[in-house]
Amino acid sequence: MGIKINLAPYFSKIADNNGFLEANGNTVKEVIEDIDNRFPGFQKECIDDLGRLYGFIEIYINQEPAFPDELNRKVTINDEITILTLVGGG
C-alpha cells in the first residue's frame, strides 16, 4: 500500500486512471518520480527543466497547501497528496 494520490483531470491523458493512484516516496518529488516511472511524461508535466514545480500546479498534503518548497516536503504512507492544476482566464 502506498501514498494516496488524487490527480486533477488534466493528468488523465497521462495517468490513464480515474484520478486516483497510489505511489511511493519520502518526499513529494520522489512520489512524482514514482508516478513518472509508471506513466512516463508525468514528471515533465509537473516539474520544469530547472527542477521547479510549474506555477500552475498546486500540491496539497492531507488537504493542506504544501507551499512553499512543495517538492521537498516529507510524506509518509498515511498521507494523501492532491495534485491540482490552476485554471486561468477571465
SVG drawing of the C-alpha trace seen along z (x, -y; Angstrom):
<svg xmlns="http://www.w3.org/2000/svg" viewBox="-14 -38 32 40">
<polyline fill="none" stroke="black" stroke-width="0.4" points="0.0,0.0 1.3,-3.4 0.6,-7.1 -2.8,-8.0 -2.7,-10.4 -5.6,-12.5 -5.0,-13.9 -6.6,-16.8 -8.5,-15.8 -5.6,-17.4 -3.5,-14.4 -5.9,-11.8 -4.3,-11.8 -1.0,-10.7 -2.0,-8.6 -4.8,-6.6 -6.9,-6.3 -9.9,-7.8 -7.9,-10.4 -6.7,-8.2 -3.3,-6.4 -1.0,-5.1 2.7,-5.9 5.7,-5.6 8.4,-8.1 9.7,-10.0 9.1,-13.5 6.6,-14.9 9.4,-14.9 10.0,-11.2 6.3,-10.5 6.2,-12.4 9.2,-10.4 7.5,-7.1 4.4,-8.1 6.6,-9.0 8.2,-5.5 4.7,-4.0 3.4,-6.9 6.3,-8.4 5.9,-12.1 4.1,-12.8 7.1,-14.5 7.6,-16.8 4.0,-17.9 4.7,-18.9 8.4,-20.0 10.3,-22.3 13.9,-21.7 15.3,-23.6 13.7,-21.2 11.0,-23.6 7.3,-22.9 5.4,-24.7 3.4,-27.8 0.1,-26.3 0.5,-23.2 -0.8,-23.2 0.0,-20.5 -1.8,-19.6 -0.9,-17.2 -3.8,-16.0 -5.9,-18.8 -3.3,-21.4 -1.3,-23.5 2.3,-22.2 3.6,-25.6 6.4,-26.7 9.0,-24.2 6.4,-21.6 8.8,-19.2 10.9,-18.7 8.0,-18.2 8.3,-14.9 5.4,-12.5 4.5,-9.2 2.4,-6.2 -0.6,-7.7 -0.6,-10.9 -2.8,-11.8 -1.4,-14.1 -3.6,-16.1 -2.0,-17.5 -4.2,-20.2 -3.8,-22.5 -4.8,-26.1 -7.2,-27.4 -6.7,-30.8 -9.0,-33.0 -11.3,-35.8"/>
</svg>
